[in-house]
Amino acid sequence: MIADPVGRKTPVIDFHAHMLEPEVFRASTNKTVFTGFGATPAAAPRPGAQSLMARMFDPAAEIEDMDARGIDMAVVSASTVLQGTSWADPETDLALCRRCNDQAADWVARHPARFVGSAVLPLQDPALAMQELARCVDMLGLRVANVSSSYRGIYIGDPLYHRFWAAVAERAITVWIHPEGAADPWFQRYALWNSAGQSIEETKAMTSLIYEGVMHRHPGLKVVMAHGGGYFPHYMGRMDRNTANRPDTVKNTGGRTPSDFLRAFHYDTCVYDPQVLKVLLERVGADRLVMGSDYPVGEKDPVGWLRSAGVAPGDLAAIAGGNAARLLGIPVPD
């Protein structure tokens, strides 16, 4: 727990913690597709990474690490980089997603005070995805949808997904956007899929959601961007300038500029650079940030990192857990 400036205790919540499902992981890594380890076919992980990966199969191991890091609760999301399923045909995709979602629900049922579960969806087929979303919310009690930036080259704000976003808005589900990776072969050199590529994918996802009018039509959407939203929040000058030069480009936004939508999103703190976090904090405000460690490969002391990055004491409790609790409907003692 962490205290806010008036002494109220709030749980420390990690919004960016990954899990793996054995059969889905096996199916995904046996396919001749990009999985995040490299170009096709998938290469085996290095030994050090393998030991970290093993912990993502085991809720007890994750809880042990949470305790060591001062984390009260974690939003667990299937690692779509390691076991993304959009390579499969829609029915197989659905079956694999269901395995992941049943696992997430099982972890939550066994450890309700420690885990918040998220659902992966076969979004290459929006009708199947909405069917699975209903099952996950109504039957499994999952509170978060774990969504990629795009599916088979179609970005998440595309009109193909407008009915999906309407359903999300109606159910008041929190959406966590984390790219599966960057499939362009150019990004496979030097592991750029993970460094530059993920940040570009997040930028494209946010651009898609804004320019296609999703964020304008559904102002109450709860969308959390992984990795601080990538490059998007840091390049508003040119984006807004383009709006002035080409007003036709904002025909779906009610004429609002891209920067008008920055606070329509939430962002995790998994940016690894204190200066980037400071700029993001100044641009969107402390109330739009949630703590994310990128477990198991990221920050080993995410709360300590926030302090070392200069987060003010008055903002620390909100970012470390209060904002996530609000998004997820987790009660915080008065």
Protein Blocks (a to p, Z undefined) as FASTA:
>chain_A
ZZdfkopacddddfbdcdddfklmmmmmmpccdehjaccddddddfklmmmmmmmmpmkl
mmmmmmmnopabdcddddfklmccklpcfklmmmmmmmmmmmmmmmmmmmmmlbccdddd
dfkbmmlmmmmmmmmmmmnopabdcddfbeehiafkbmklmmmmmmmmmnopacddddfb
jfblklmgghlmmmmmmmmmmmmmmmmmmmnommmmmmmbccddehhlpjmlmmmmmmmm
mmmmmmmlmmmnnopafklmmmmpccdfblopaklmmmmmmmnopklcccdehiaklcfb
lmlmmmmnopafklmmmmmmmmmmmmnopacdZZ
